[in-house]
């Protein structure tokens, strides 16, 4: 019985391999059906990167203003007031819980 099926064995193995790789090409982690999810994840990460880049630039500017070579009196007064809890008579204080 095995002798009758032996000529078809290479064809069956090849068909199985084609099916296996085609199945994973569509449904695998990097398959065609996962493209939308990858695009959404990429868009989320790019938005997060943009936000973090803007935050980093803001912090770099603030750090530059606090260096002793280019000390900003306004920024120093703002930081001292917020850290020590002092405000001017015409200032409004809005406390935000974190």
Helices and strands as residue ranges (DSSP letters): H 2-27, G 32-34, H 35-66, G 68-70, H 73-84
